[in-house]
Amino acid sequence: MELVSEKKRIALYSVLVNLFLSVLKIVAGIVSGSAALVADGIHSLADLAAAVSVLAGIVIANMKVEGFPYGLYKVENMISLVSAFAIFFAGYEIARDVLFSSHPPQMKNLPVALGAVVVTIVVTYLFSRYERKKGEELNSPSLIADSEHVKTDMLSSIVVLVGVLANYFGLWWLEKLAVLVIVVLIFHAGYEIMVEALKVLLDASIDRETLDKVKALLMSHPLVKKVKYVTGRSSGSYRFIEAEVVVATNDLEKAHRIVHEVEARVKNEVPFIEKIIIHFEPQERQFSRFAVPVDGDKVCSRFADCPEILILRREGESFSVEKRIPNPAKDFKFGKCIELVEFLAREGVDCIAVNNLPLGKGVIYALSSYDLGMKLVPVESVGELVEALKRDPVCDPPLVVWTNHACDFSPSGGSGENR
């Protein structure tokens, strides 16, 4: 609600600014006898109407209507499209009034006309910059479009200023050249707004940079093994994201928890997401991986302090050494057990094979959180452990192993630490 209130406040400022400029130009034009200034004041009335429509669009876009479950956010983009055509019309007016006019303005009071034009240029320049900055911060296409519309008023005032001075010095060709350049700029601004509005109204994808960021956030969870697709669309200021991921668990409740965690992470990191829908499916694998903490050819009994981790690959009845990797958490001062468990989960490990229980339940809960099994094999050499796994490769939940065997080990017996 705070976001909507700020949009309304800025849109109201735009209405007041355009009302002030319309009155200023028309009165100054009548007093000075400048037909161009009066015409520009009438053009500002069109800007005023556009500003009122932007305010109305923001109010309507954030109304909750039962028949529109996805909201009325696109009303903002429709207003942006209307603003684009208003900009085109402004460009046409300027071109018609100056490029094709055969009657130069007859000035009666030059200081009044110049004062009104200078005030208009300063006010529109400052307000268009302010409104565009706030529109980008609030991700509001209608405010951004209105800021461009206000900028066209500044450009048209520059044309009026050039026309007044050129008229005063008799430089008609300079007046027409300035008008030509500014009309091109006006049409370019309108074109950009029109394209962005149409892209949203036609449900074009949101930008690749945002999609890549969402994908990276999804993959940051250790149990998300693959992002099959991620897509999204904009609607007004908001984004709707949909993705499908592969998770390394067959537990439905745990899969839901993983999805909720990554949804929260994406919403926290990517602004203006109205809704994110993540579909998931379990990982299908023809093999399993066992991680063994080792020191050379020996099974290391100090879980997080072991120099290396041996990754064994089991396919059918056969075991093979897939790789041997340095323990990335070995030199951590705190939390090394948790860090190692998370690293192994990212490596796609299914089970931790150890010859001693870690001291303390922290690592046990971490293993359970990442859906990793545990196999307790009280042997010294890697060869003996592999043979034991061939005879019985079934892993148990870590808490089951802890409950059944915690009393068999003691700190004096060399069990590992949990830091």
N, C-alpha and C positions, 0 to 999 in steps of 0.2 A: 504493500500500500504506500510506503514511503516513496518508492520509485515512481509510482503513478502520480502521486501528489507533486513531486518535483517536476515531472513532465508538464502537468497542468499549469504549474506556476510559471514555467518558462514560456509556454504557449500563450498564457495571458499577458506576459510582458511583451510578446510579439504583437499582440492585438493593440496594446496601448501605444507601443512605438509607432506602428503604422497609422493609428488614428492621429497621433500628434503630427506626424510628417505630412499626412494628407491635408490637415487643416493649415499647417504652416505653408506648404507650397501653394495651395489655392489662394490663400489670403495674400501672400507675398506676390504671387503672379498677378493678381488683380491690381494690387497697389502699384507694382512696378510696370504694369502693362506688358508683361512677358507671357505671350501665348504658350511658349514652350514650357514655362514653369507651371502654368495652369494645367496644361496637358499632363505634365509629370505628376501633378497633384491628383489628377483623375486616375492616372496609372497607379498611384499609391492607394487609392480606394480599392482597386482590384487586389492589391497586396493585402489590404485590410480584410477583404472578403476571404482571401486565401488563408490568412492567419486565423480567422474565425473558424474556417473549416478544419484547420489543423487541430485547434482546441477541441472542437466537436468530435473529431476523429479519435483523439486520445481518450476522451470520455467514453465514447461508444466502444472503442476497441477493448476496454478493460471491464466492460459489463459482462456479467455471467448470465447467459441465456440458456435455458434448458435444451432448446433445439439445436444449440451449437456447442457440442461437448468439447471441441478443441478451441473454444474461445472465438472472439471476434477480433483477434490481433491483426488480421490482414487488412482491417479497415485502415490502419496506419499506412500500409503500402498503397492502398487505393487512393488515400489522400496524397501520398507522395506522387502518384501518377498524375493526379489532377494538378498538383503543383508544377509538375514538369510541363504540362500543356499550358499552364498559366505563364510559365517562363517563356515558352515559345511565343505565346501571344504578346508578351511584353517586348520581346525582341522584334516582332513584326511591327508593333506600334511605334517603337523607336525608329525603325528603318523607314516606315511610312511617313512619320511626322517630320523627320529631318532630311533623309536622303531624297525623298520625292516631293518635298515642299518647295513651292516657288515663291512663297511669301515669307521673307525674313521677319523675325520679331522686331517690333518697334519699341525700344526701351524708353520708359519714362523716368524710372528711378533705379539706376544701376546698383547703388549700394544695397538697397533692400533685396534685390534679386540675388546679388552675390552672397549676401549674408545668409539668406535662406538656403542657397545651394551648398555653401560651406558647412552649415549646421547639419544639413541632410547627409552630406558625405561623411562627416565625422561620426554622427549617430549610427548610420547604417553600417559603417565599417566596424565600429566597436561592437555593435550588437550582433552582427552576422558572425564575427569571430567567437563571441561568447556563446551564441546559440549553437554553433557547429561543435564547439568543444563540449558543451553539455550534452548535445545530441549523441556524440560519439561515446561519451562516458555512460550515458543511459541506454545506448544501443537503440536509439529511436530514429527510424528512417524518416518519419514525418518532420521531426525537428531539424534533422540534417537538410531535408529538402527545403524547409522554410528558411533556413539560414542562407541557402543558395538563392532563394527568391529575394530575400532582403539584400543580398549582395548585388542582384541585378538592379535593385532600386538605387544602390550606390553608383553602379556603372551608368545608369541612365542619368543620374544627377551630374556625373562627370561630363556626360554628353551635353547636358544643359549648360554646364559651366563653360565647356569649350565653345558651344554655340553662342552663348552670350558674349564671350570675349572675342570670338571670331567675327561676330556681327559688329562689335564695337570697332574692331580694327580692319574690317573689310576682307577677312581671309576666309572666303566661303569654302575653298577646296580643303582647308585644314579641318573645318567642321565636318565635312562629309567623310574624310579619311578616318577621323577619330570614331565617328559613328559606325563605319564599316567594321573596324577592328573590334569594337565593343559588342556589336551585334553577333559577330562570330563567337566571341567568348560566351555570350549569353546562350546561344543555341547549343554550344558544347556542354555547358552546365546542365541544361535541360535534358540533353540526350543521356548524360550519365545517370541522372536521377530516374529517367524513364526506364532505362535498361535494368537498373537495380530493382525497381518496383516490379517490373514484369517478371524478373527472375524469381522473386518470392511468390508472386501471384500464380505463377506456373509451376511452383514446387521444385525449382531447381535446387541442386545440392548446395549445402553450405560449403565454404571455402576449404580447400585441401589442407591448409595449415591446421585448421581446427579439427578436422577429421583425424589427421595424423597425431595430434595431441591427445585426442580421446583414445585412439588405439594404443598409444604408449602408456596411458594411464590404466587401461584395461590389462595390458601385458605386465604391468608392474606388480600385480598380485602373483605370488609364487605358484599358486594352483591354477592359474589361467595359462593354458599351454598354447593356445592358438586363438587368434581372432579371425573368424571366417569372413566376416564382413562388418563394416561400420558405415552407416549412412546417416544423413540428416537433412533437415530442411528448416528454413526460417519462416516465422510467421510474426509480422510486426517486429517487435524488439526481441522476441524470444526464439529459442531453438528447440527443435524436437529431434532427438537422437534415437537411433535403433541399431542394435548390434547383435551378433551371434558369436558366442565363444565356446571353446572346448575346455572343460575343467577336468582336473586330474582327481576325480572322485566319483564313486558310484552311489554315494550317500546323498539322497535327495535333499534332506534337511541341510546338510553341509553345503551342497551346491547352491541352495537358496541363500545361505549365509554369505557365501563368496560373492554372489551376484549383488546382494545388498551392500556389501562392503565396497565393491568397485563402483557401484552407482553413486554412493555417497562421495567417493573420492573424485569422480568425474564432476559431479555437481559443485563440489568445493573448489575445484581447480579451473573449471571452464565457466565463465559468467553467462547469465541469461539463458540457462537451460530450464525450460518449463517442464519437460518430461523426457525421461530416458527409459527405453525398454530394452532389456538384455535377454535374449534367448540363450539357453545353454544346452549342451549335450555332453555326456561323459566321454572321456578319452578312450579310444579303441586301440589297444596295443597287443601285439603278438609276443611280447617279451616283457620281462620285468628287470629292474635294476636293484642291486644290493650295494650299499655303501659300507666299507669296512675301514675304520681308523687304523692306520698301520705306521710302523716305524721300521723301514726296510722290509724284511721278509717276516717280521713279527707282527702279530696283532697287538695294537697299542691299547693299554687298559685305561689311559687317561683321555677320555673322549675328545674334549675340545683342545687339549694340549698336544695332540698327536701331530707330527710334522706333515703327514700326507693322508689322503683319502683314496682308497682303492675302489674303483667302480667295477662291479661284476655284472655281467649281462647273462640272464638266464633265458634260454629259448628251449622249450620242451624240457628234456632231461639234462641238457648240457649247460655248463657254465664256462664263460670265457672272460678274460680280463679286457674290459672296454677301454679303460684309461686309468692313469694314476695322476692325481692332481694335488698340488700343495694345499694345505689347510689354510683357507683365506682368513680364518678367525684366530689363528694361533697367537698372534701378537696383540690381540685386543686386550685391554686392561679389564674392561667390564663387559658383561653380556656376550661372551664368546660362544657359549653353548647355543643360545638363541640364534645368534648370527650364523653359526654353522648349520643349524637345522634349516633355516630359511634358504641358505645357499644350496643345500642338498635338495630341497623341494624344487628350486628353480632348475636344478640339473635333471629333474625327472626321476629321482630316486623313489623307490617304493618301500624299501625296508632298510633299517640300520642293523647290521650284524656286529655285535660286540661280544667281548669275553668277560665283561664286567659291567655292572650297573653304574650309571652316573650318580654321584652323590646329590641328593635333593630332587624334588619333584618338578622343578622348573623346566628342565629339558624334556621330561616325560610329557608335561602338558603341551610344550611346544611341538613335539612330535605328533601328539594327538590332534592339535589344531591344524597341522598341515597334512593330516591323513597319512602319516608315515607309520609303517609297522615296525616292530622290533623283534630281533632274533637273538637270544642269548645263547652263545656257544662257548663254554669255558675251555678254550684251547689256546695254545701259545703261537703256533705258526699259521701262516696264511694257507698253506697246503692242507693242514688238518681242518681248518675252518671250511674250505671249499668242499672237502670230502663230506663233512658233516651236513653242509647245505644240500649236497646231492642226495643224501639219504633222507633228509627232512627239510624241504625248502619252505615250509609253511611258516609265515610270520604271524605274530599275535599283536593285538593292540598294546601300545606301550604301558597303559595303566594295568592291564592284565599281567604283563610280565613283571611289572614293579610289585604288584600285590603278591604274586606267587613266589618271588625270589628276593625281595628286599631284605628279608631276615637272613639270607644266606651270605650276605656281604656286609662288611663293616669298613669304616674309614681306615682302620689299621691294616685291613687286608688289601689295600691298594686301589680301592674304588676311586673313580674319577670325581672331579669337582663340578659344581654347577655354579658358574659365575656369570 
